[in-house]
Amino acid sequence: MKPSRARFIVLGGLCMAAALAYLTRNAAGTAESTIRADLGLTREQSGWLSSVFFWSYALCQIPAAALSLRLGARRALPLFAFLWSVATALFGMGGFTAMVVSRALVGVAQAGLVPIAIAVMARWFPRAGQGLASGAFGGFMSAGSIVGAPLTAWLIIACGWRPMFLWYALPGILWAVWFTRWFRNQPAEHSAVNEAELNLINGDTKIVKSVDAQSSGALWRVLVTSPAMWCICVQQAFRSAGYIFFGSWFTTYLQEARGVELITSGWLTALPLVGDLTGSLLGGALSDMVLRKTGSQRLARQGIPAIALFVCSCLVFSAWFVSNPLVAVLIISLGMFCAAVANPCVSTVMMHVGGSHVATVSGVMNMCGNIGAAAFPVLVPWLLTNAGGWDAVLIGFTALYVCAAVFWLILKTKHNMFNCSTARLAEA
């Protein structure tokens, strides 16, 4: 009997949710100048519209993960998708204060996406297939960003920015209805999963199906005292700070440091995102292949991202010496391709060390990442004023990926940190 392929439908649903989430979250950035001119906002007010999402998104990672444990992914993820869709619609209907509130609500609702999706992939995919699944999920985040920029611009011209946000609310609501009807929390509960697929999923997966009987205090004591968890969170903060450069200051960097015109800078900004998309897809498949060939968790899930991030830093730094803007962006894009190879490995490590608490662990990790994402755009103006201009920014951007690579080398993951009471926490 050949295994059924229901797990790939699950993955397709998660990828669609990721694309829709990034489409809606980035639409405000693409429409920023139009909204600011239409409402007569200051740049500081526009900054609040941008930053409020990241702070609410970061701070609600852990509460969203906790809620998902209570509701189950089948109810929690559609609920979050419905809420971020409604908040997106409200963004296009109100004044400045209402828009700030709705933007914060989008962050609150989308905070549950990554922790829940990682927990679902851990439950629905065998260990040797989790890298590919994670890579596809991460890749579709970038796909949503890549498609969203030109689509948003076209819709603003075609129907105006307010109706555009109303249109963007509809797909998420439809997705929520479909996912609630089709998805099941456990593969064994789904009629589309045959015995061969169930055996394939469970064959090498050690995920505990129920939450460990562990007090909240004990859970957080393990997280706070685990060197492995610290390494995971710090590398995520560095990587996210580097990635957000493309969603905040990269277009301005091209215009001011490279002399690129506005329209051209918009197209060039998409190139690193394409590198991120393709790197995520390849990185998951590569990590799974190395795991199957060598059986080494450390090489497949940690060695690959450490090497890829170091190569990324070298490429980004080398772009400093290139005068041609297009060539420099292509080199940086190749660096982002390498950096994205590490993306799926983050999720697979979460599945490996998190056990039945994978959603909570992923929420903590993603919270730290978004704190880094919120901090670096604020640091850039200081570097421009006090540390040598755009050259200092590019060097700082390079340093972020060097630091991330170092923490991947330090990281050790031998055991599920919650289910091995005698395991040394340094090897959690």
N, C-alpha and C positions, 0 to 999 in steps of 0.2 A: 504494500500500500504506500503510495506516495503521500508525503505530508501535504496537507492543505496549506493555503497561503493567507489565512486570515490575519496573521501578524503583520503582513505588508499593507493590508487595508487599514489596520490600526496605525501603522507608521504613516501612511498617506494622510490620515485624518490629523495626526499630530503635526505633520509638515504643513498642512493647509492652515492649521491654527497658528503656527509660527509665522507663516507668510502674512496672514491677515493681521496679526498683532503688530508686526513691524511696519506693515502698510499704514495702519491707523496711527501708530505712535510717531512716525516720521513725517506724516502729512503736514503737521503744524510747522515743522521746520522748513519744508519746501514752500509753504504759503506765507512764511513769516513776513516778508517785505510787503506783500499784498495786504495782509491783515493789519500790519502796522500803519500803512498809508491810509487804509480805509477807515480805521478807528481813531487815527491820530495818536497812536501810542508812542511813548518814548522807547529808546533802546533798552533802558533798564526794565521797563514793563514787559517788553518782548523777552528779555532774559528770564524774568520770572515765569513766563509761560513755558519756556524751555526747561528750566531747572526744576520746577515743582514736580514734574513727572518723575525725574530720577530720584528725588528724595522720597517721595511716597512709594515708588517702586522698590527702592532699597529697603526701607523701613518695614514694609509689609511682607517681605519674603517669608519670614519665619511664621507670622500669624496665618498667612495663606497656606503654608505647608501643614500647619497644625489643623486648620479647618479641613483640608483635603483628607487627612487621616480619619476625621470624623464622618465626613460625607461620602468618601470614596471618589475615585477619579470620575466615575460615570456621571455623578451629580455635580461634583465640584467644578470640573473643567468647563462644561457647558454653562454653569452659573456664572463663572468668571467671564466667559466669552460674551454672554448676554449683557453683563454689566459694563464691560468696556465698550461694547457697541452702543449702548444707550448713552454712556458718557461721551462718546465721540459725536453722537447726534446733538447732544446738549451743547457741545463746544461750538457748533455752528449756529446756535440759536440765541446765545446770550451776549451780554456786554463783557467788559474786561474781568470783573470780579467773578461772574458766573463761569467765564472761560478758564480762569485759574482753578476754580473748584472742580470743574469737569475734567481739566487736565490732570489734576491730582487724583481724581477717581479712576481715570484710565490707568495711572500707575498702580493704584491699589488693586484693581481688577487683574491687570496683567502680571502682577507679582506672583501669582500662583502657577503661571504657565510652565516655566522651566522646572521647578521642583516636581510638579505632577507628571510632566512628560517624562522626566528621567525615571521616576518610579514606575510609570507604565512600561517604558522600554525595558527596565530591569525585569519586569514580570512577564513580558510577552516575547522576549528574545533570549536565545541561548547566549552564553558568555562570548562565544566566538563570533557572534553576529551583532553584538551590542555596539561595536565601533562603527560599523556601517550604518546602523540605525541612528546613532548619535550624530554622525557626519551629515546624514541627510536632513535631520532635524535642524542642525545648525546652519546648513547650507540654505535651507528655505527661509531662514531669518534674513539672510543677505539677499535672497531672491525677492523677498517682499520689499526690501529697501531699494533694490535696483529697479524693479518694476514701478514702485510707488512714486519715485521722483518725476519721471516723465508723465506718468498717468495723472498725478496730482496737478502738474502744470497744465496739461491739456484740459482737465475738468474745470480748473479755475477759469480758463479762457472760454470754455464752452458754456458753463452754467453759473459761474461765480463760486467763491470759496465757501459761502454758507451752505448752499445746496450740495456742494461736493462732500462735506462732512456728513450730511444726511444719507447720501448714497453709500458712503463708506460704512455706515452702521448696519446696512442690510445683510451683507454676506456673513458677518459674525453671528447674527441671529439665526440665519438659516443653517449655518454650520452647527450651532448649539442644538437645534432641533434634531438634526441628523445624528449627531454623536450620541445624544441621549438615547435615541431609539436603537442604534446599532451596537454600540460598544458594551462590553461587560468587563467588570473589574478583574476577573480571573479568566485565563484562557479556557479552563475546564468548564466554565459556565456558558461558553458560546457555542451555539449549534453549528457554526461554520468551521470549528476546529475539530479535525478528526484525531484519532488516537495517535497516528504517526506524527502529526505536528505537535501534539501535546508532549509526546516522548522526546521529540527534538528540543522543544523549549526547556523541558525539565532535566534533560540529560546531563548538562554540565553547569546548571545554574543552581546556586546555593542560596537564592533569595528566600528568606523566611516569609511565609504567606501571611502571618499575623504579626502584629506589633509585639515586640519583646515585652515581657512583663517587667518593666523597669520604671522606677519613679522618675518624675520630671527632674528632680534634683540630681539623681544619678546620671540621667541622660546628659544634662548640661555639664556635669563634672567631667564626664568622658570627653565631651567636645572641647571644653576649655583647656584641659590638661594634655590633650593629644598633640604631640609635635607634628604628626601627619596632617591633622586638621589645620594647624597653623600654616604649614607649607602650602596646602591646597588653597586656603583663603588668601594668603599674601600673593601667590602667583596670579590668582584670579584678579586681584586688585590691580596689579601691574599690567596684566594683559588687557583688561577692560579700559584702563586709563589710556593705553596706547591706541586701542581700537576707536575710542570716542573722538580721537583727534580728527578722524575723517568725517564725523558728524557734527563737528563744531568749528574748528579753525583751519581745516585743510584748504578749503576753497579760498579763504582770505590769504593763507600762506602762498598759494599759487599766484594770486593777484599782486601781492605786495613784494614778495621775495623773488618771484620768477617773472613778473611782468606779463602775466597771462590775462587776456580779456575775460569779462564775466561769463559770457556764453561758453567759451572754450574751457574755462575753469570748471564749469558745471559738468561738462562731459568728462574731463580728466579726473574729476573726483569720483566718478563711477568706476574707474579702472581698478583701484585698490579693492573696491567692494566685489568686483568680479573675481579678483584674486582670492578674496576671502571665501566666496561661494565655492569655487573649484577646489581650493585647499581643504575645506571642510569635507567635501564629498570624497576626495582622494585619501585624506588622512584617516577616515574611519575604515575604509577598505584596506589601507596599508597596515594599520594597527592590527586588524583582525587577521590578516595574512601572516604577519610576523608571529602573532600569538599561536596560530595553528602550526606554523613551521617549527617554531622553537620551543613552544610551551612556556616561555618566559614572560610572566606578567610584567616584570620590571623593564625588560627591553621593549615590549610591545606598547605598554601604556605609559611609561615614564621616559625611557631612553629616546624614543621618537620625538616627543614634544620638546625635550631638552635640546636635542640637536637642531630641530626645526626652528626653535626660537632664537638660538644663537646664530644660525645662518641668517635669519630675518634681521637681526641687529646689525650684522656685517653689511648686508645689502642696503639697509636704510642709511647707514653711516656713509657708505660709498657714494650714495646719491648726492651727498654734500659737495663732492668734487666734480659733479657733472653740470655743465652750464646749460645744455639744451633742456628745456622744460619737459618735453614729451619723453625724452630718454630717461630723465630723472624720475618722472612719474611711473614709467614702466619698470624701472629698477625697484622703486618703492612698492609697486604692485606685486612684483615677484616676491619681495620680502613679506608682504601680507599674505601671499599664497602659502609661504612657509609657516608663518605664524598660525594660519588657520588649520594647518595639519594637526596642531595641538588641540584644537577645539573638541573633537570627539573623545580624545583621551581623558579630558576633564570629566565628562559624563560617565565614562566607563569606570574611572576610579571611584566616583561617587557611588556607583552601583556595587563596586567591590567592597568598599569599606563601610558603607552605610547600612547594609542588611535591611531589615524592615523599617529602619529609620531613614531610608534613602531620601525621602522627600524633605525631611527636616535638615539633614546634612546638606542637601543641594540648596535649600533655602538660605542657610547660613553662608555657604560659598557664594551664591549669587548676590546676596546682600553686600558682602565685602567687595565683590566685583563692581557693583554699582556705586559704592562709595568712592572707589577709585575713579570710576567714570565721571562722577560729579566733581571730583577734586581737580583733575588735570586741566579741564577748560578754564578753571579759575586761576591756575598757576601760570598759564600761558601769558596773560597780560603782564604779570610780574617779571617773567623771563624776558619779555620784549623790552620792558622799561629798564630793568636793572642788571641783566646778565648777558647782554650782547645781541639782542634782537633775535631774528628768526634762526640764525645759526645755533644759538643756545637752545631754542625750542627743538630743533632737529636732533641735537645731541641728547637732550633730555628724552625725546621720543625713543632714540636708540637705547638709552640706558634702561628704560622701562622693560624692554624685551630681554636685555642681558640679565637683569635682576630676576625676571620670571624664569629664565632658563636655569639660573643657579638654584632656585627653590625647587624646580623639578628634579635636579640632581640630588638634592638633600632628601627629598621625599622618599619614604619607605612605606610600602603597603603590602603586608603579608596576610593580615587577618581582617575579618569583620570586627571593627573596633568595639561593637556592642555585644557580640555573641561569644567572644573569647575572654573570659574573665581572667585568665592567667597570662594573656598576651602582654608583652611589653608595649606601652603606648607609643613608644618611638617607632614601633613596627605595626601600628594600628591598621 
